[in-house]
Amino acid sequence: MNDRGTAPDFTQACIVMFGVNIAWIFVAIWAIWGLIAVAATGWCINRAIGWIEARRD
């Protein structure tokens, strides 16, 4: 017998926490190295997400 049921869907919480974490990481990078480093990091993350999306198709 399995009385546990199904696991809750934490997708929305994961997306929100990704946004919160990326925000404080960008603020820390900005404080240490400046806006250009934040822009470069954001561009790299965007490229990585795009690459992952292309691989899933």
Buried (B, 14 or more C-beta within 10 A) or exposed (E): EEEEEEEEEEEEEEEEEEEEEEEEEBEEBBEEEEEEEBEEBEEEEEEEEEEEEEEEE
